Amino acid sequence: MVFIILQTLLFDTLIGLIPGGSAPFLQTASLINSLTDGTPAAPALTSLVLWILLPLGIGFWRNQRKEVA
C-alpha cells in the first residue's frame, strides 16, 4: 500500500523528469490519461503491462511455486 502511494506521488514525478519523451510509457497515470483525455493508447498499454500485469504475473508465479511467506 505504501509503495502505491509513493509510486504515484514520488516516482511518477521523478519519471517525468526523464528527457526524450519516454516518461509517459513508465508513468502510472498514462492509463487514466488515455481513458479521460484521449491520449495515445501505446503508453497506456505499456504502463498497464509494467505496473499491473507484470506484478500480478510474478505474484501468481510465486504463489504457485509456494515461495510466498
HUBEL-V676820 format. One record per residue. N is the residue number from 0. PHI is phi in degrees with one decimal (NA if undefined). PSI is psi in radians with two decimals (* if undefined). Layout:
N	PHI	PSI
N	PHI	PSI
//
This chain:
0	NA	-0.77
1	-64.8	-0.64
2	-63.2	-0.67
3	-63.6	-0.73
4	-65.8	-0.79
5	-64.3	-0.66
6	-62.4	-0.82
7	-75.2	-0.59
8	-87.7	-0.74
9	-100.1	-0.92
10	-67.5	-0.71
11	-62.2	-0.64
12	-67.3	-0.76
13	-68.3	-0.66
14	-64.4	-0.57
15	-63.5	-0.31
16	-83.7	-0.12
17	-68.7	2.17
18	-77.6	2.74
19	106.3	-0.07
20	84.3	0.21
21	-91.2	-0.08
22	-59.7	-0.74
23	-61.6	-0.43
24	-75.0	-0.29
25	-109.6	-0.27
26	-82.6	2.48
27	-71.8	-0.41
28	-74.0	-0.17
29	-61.9	-0.63
30	-65.4	-0.80
31	-67.6	-0.71
32	-63.3	-0.63
33	-66.9	-0.64
34	-75.4	-0.59
35	-95.0	-0.70
36	-96.0	-0.27
37	79.8	0.43
38	-70.4	2.93
39	-57.0	2.62
40	-82.2	-0.37
41	-60.4	-0.84
42	-63.0	-0.59
43	-67.1	-0.74
44	-67.1	-0.70
45	-63.7	-0.76
46	-63.2	-0.72
47	-60.5	-0.80
48	-66.4	-0.77
49	-69.3	-0.76
50	-102.3	-0.23
51	-120.3	-0.98
52	-72.0	-0.69
53	-63.7	-0.88
54	-63.2	-0.62
55	-63.9	-0.76
56	-65.4	-0.72
57	-65.2	-0.73
58	-64.7	-0.71
59	-64.3	-0.77
60	-62.4	-0.77
61	-66.4	-0.63
62	-67.3	-0.69
63	-68.1	-0.54
64	-89.4	0.05
65	61.4	0.64
66	-92.5	-0.05
67	-82.3	2.27
68	-79.1	*
//
